[in-house]
């Protein structure tokens, strides 16, 4: 199975979506290498970065599900490293 390393950048604009977001991330936990979240209290948002190593279709599905959550924006950056 060919995999790629990717970074998913997430901005959560309201706390209402956090439970759904965490449930989705839990579903994909086998592919997650690391995660960092920072609350930005001055703007009342949370910024989360998730690093994954997974097949391209899995990364796309995860990013798509996150992006469909209300008040959540997600963008993905893929590494150019060859798969192992």
Secondary structure, DSSP 4 states (H G I P E B T S, - for coil): ---EEEEEEEEE-SGGGHHHHHHHHHHTGGGEEEEEEEEETTTTEEEEEEEEEE-HHHHHHHHHHHHTSTTEEEEEEE--SPP-
